[in-house]
Amino acid sequence: MKIFVTGIGTDVGKTVVSAILVEALQADYWKPIQSGDLHFGDAEKVQSLVSNTKSVFHPNAYRLNQPLSPHAAAALDKVRIDLKKIVCPKTSNHLVIEGAGGLLVPLNDKNTIIDLIAPDYKIILVSRNYLGSINHTLMSLEVLKNRGLDVAGLIFNGPETPSTENIIQQMGGVRILGRVNQAPEITKKTVQTYAPIFKEVLKTLV
């Protein structure tokens, strides 16, 4: 099973959720494009949070120096992101793939993050409550629907906000897989706490 973790925007909790899913499935992990933080990128963060020894962390297809939208970071590095060079790693294990930013973040002058999603991927959307998050979540779901892509489910990150979550579920018609109450600092213990919970949920996606 290949799971593509995307979010309604930047800093909504994709990396934390990815770490939990990697630990839950003892899955491999792949971040196709890393922009900025090359000394300790998302792959390194996830690796530092999981405890199992089975997971393999596959190299980024592109490593860009600046923490910008990939198209802008690539331009500064004098490269052009080519989808043909972003090849999903071969593995017999489950694979968690983490996107960058939201679905329509540009990779070049033609492609966006959504173009990295293959039809057979299980898509998990991460949403965090803030003013405007209902709009961003419903728009993300609509974009995926218009591409003919099915969302396996949505994970909320942060404290429970029933009025927001109920309207998203009602209008978005999306399955809620669970919640991660992200603390200011995420530790291995946090991941180990949530992994068994999501392991049971993920069984229903296989």
C-alpha positions in Angstrom: 0.0 0.0 0.0 1.2 3.5 -0.9 -0.1 6.3 1.2 0.3 9.9 0.0 0.1 12.4 2.9 -0.9 15.8 1.8 -2.2 18.9 3.7 -4.5 21.9 3.3 -1.4 24.1 3.5 2.0 24.5 5.1 2.7 23.6 8.7 -0.5 21.7 9.3 1.1 18.5 10.6 2.0 16.4 7.5 5.4 15.3 8.9 4.0 14.4 12.3 1.2 12.4 10.7 3.7 10.8 8.3 5.9 9.7 11.2 2.9 8.1 13.0 1.8 6.2 9.9 5.4 5.0 9.2 5.6 3.7 12.8 2.1 2.2 12.7 2.8 0.2 9.5 6.6 -0.1 9.9 6.4 1.4 6.5 9.1 3.0 4.3 9.1 6.7 3.9 9.7 9.0 0.9 9.7 12.8 0.5 10.0 13.4 -3.2 11.0 17.1 -2.8 12.7 18.8 0.1 12.9 22.6 0.0 15.2 24.0 2.6 16.3 22.5 6.0 18.7 20.2 4.1 20.7 19.6 7.3 17.6 18.2 9.0 14.7 17.8 6.5 11.4 16.0 6.9 12.9 12.6 6.2 15.4 13.1 9.0 12.6 14.4 11.3 10.5 11.3 10.6 13.5 9.0 11.1 14.2 10.6 14.4 10.6 10.0 15.6 10.1 6.4 14.7 11.5 3.5 16.7 11.2 0.5 14.4 14.2 -0.8 12.5 12.3 -2.1 9.4 11.5 1.3 7.8 13.7 2.4 5.0 14.0 6.2 4.3 14.4 6.7 0.5 16.3 9.7 -0.8 14.6 12.8 -2.1 14.3 13.2 -5.8 15.1 16.9 -5.4 16.9 18.6 -2.6 16.5 22.4 -2.9 18.4 24.9 -0.7 15.8 27.5 0.0 12.6 27.0 2.1 10.4 28.3 -0.7 7.8 26.9 -3.0 9.6 24.2 -5.0 9.4 26.1 -8.3 11.0 29.2 -6.7 13.6 27.2 -4.8 14.5 25.3 -7.9 14.9 28.5 -9.9 17.3 29.8 -7.3 19.3 26.5 -7.6 19.2 26.9 -11.4 17.4 23.6 -11.9 13.9 22.7 -13.3 11.9 20.1 -11.5 11.1 17.3 -14.1 8.3 14.9 -13.1 10.1 12.2 -15.2 12.9 12.3 -12.7 10.6 11.8 -9.7 10.3 8.0 -9.7 8.6 6.2 -6.8 11.1 4.0 -5.1 10.6 0.2 -5.5 9.8 -1.6 -2.2 7.9 -4.6 -1.1 7.0 -2.7 2.0 4.2 -0.2 2.6 5.3 3.3 1.6 4.3 6.6 3.1 4.9 9.5 0.7 4.8 13.0 2.0 4.0 16.0 -0.2 5.2 19.6 0.2 2.7 22.3 1.2 -0.7 21.9 -0.3 -2.0 20.3 -3.5 -1.5 23.2 -5.9 2.0 24.2 -4.8 3.9 24.7 -8.0 6.8 22.4 -9.0 7.5 24.2 -12.3 5.5 26.3 -14.7 3.1 23.5 -15.5 3.0 21.0 -12.6 1.9 21.1 -9.0 2.1 18.7 -6.1 -1.1 16.9 -7.1 0.7 15.7 -10.2 2.8 13.5 -8.0 -0.2 11.5 -6.9 -0.7 8.2 -8.8 -4.2 6.7 -9.1 -3.4 3.8 -6.9 -2.2 5.9 -4.0 -4.3 6.1 -0.8 -4.6 9.8 -0.1 -4.7 11.1 3.5 -5.4 14.8 3.9 -4.2 16.5 7.0 -6.3 19.5 8.3 -5.5 21.9 11.2 -8.1 24.3 12.6 -7.5 28.0 12.0 -9.5 30.8 10.5 -10.0 29.8 6.9 -9.3 26.1 7.4 -12.8 25.1 6.4 -12.4 26.8 3.1 -8.9 25.3 2.6 -10.0 21.8 3.5 -13.1 21.8 1.3 -11.2 23.3 -1.6 -8.5 20.6 -1.2 -11.2 17.9 -1.3 -12.8 19.5 -4.3 -9.5 19.6 -6.2 -8.9 15.9 -5.5 -12.4 15.1 -6.6 -12.0 17.0 -9.8 -8.9 15.0 -10.6 -10.8 11.8 -10.1 -8.7 11.0 -7.0 -10.3 9.3 -4.0 -9.4 10.5 -0.5 -9.0 7.5 1.8 -9.6 9.9 4.8 -8.9 13.0 6.7 -6.8 13.4 9.9 -7.3 16.4 12.1 -4.3 17.9 13.8 -4.9 19.9 17.0 -7.6 20.3 19.7 -11.1 19.2 18.8 -13.3 21.8 17.1 -16.7 20.2 16.6 -18.3 23.0 14.6 -15.5 23.1 12.1 -15.0 19.4 11.9 -18.7 18.6 11.5 -19.3 20.9 8.6 -16.1 19.6 6.9 -17.3 16.1 7.2 -20.9 17.0 6.1 -20.0 19.1 3.1 -16.8 17.3 2.1 -18.2 13.8 2.4 -14.9 12.6 3.7 -14.1 9.8 6.2 -12.5 11.0 9.4 -9.6 8.7 10.3 -8.7 10.3 13.6 -7.0 13.1 15.3 -3.5 14.0 16.5 -3.3 16.5 19.3 0.1 18.0 18.3 2.0 19.3 21.3 4.6 22.1 20.9 7.2 19.4 20.8 6.7 16.1 19.1 8.7 13.2 20.6 9.1 9.5 19.9 6.7 8.9 22.8 4.1 10.9 21.0 4.5 8.8 17.9 4.5 5.6 19.9 1.2 6.7 21.6 -0.6 7.3 18.3 0.9 4.5 16.2 -1.2 1.6 17.7 -4.4 3.7 17.3 -3.8 4.4 13.6 -2.5 0.9 13.0 -6.1 -0.4 13.5 -7.5 2.4 11.4 -5.1 1.7 8.5 -6.2 -1.9 8.4 -9.4 -0.8 6.9 -7.6 0.9 4.0 -5.7 -2.1 2.8 
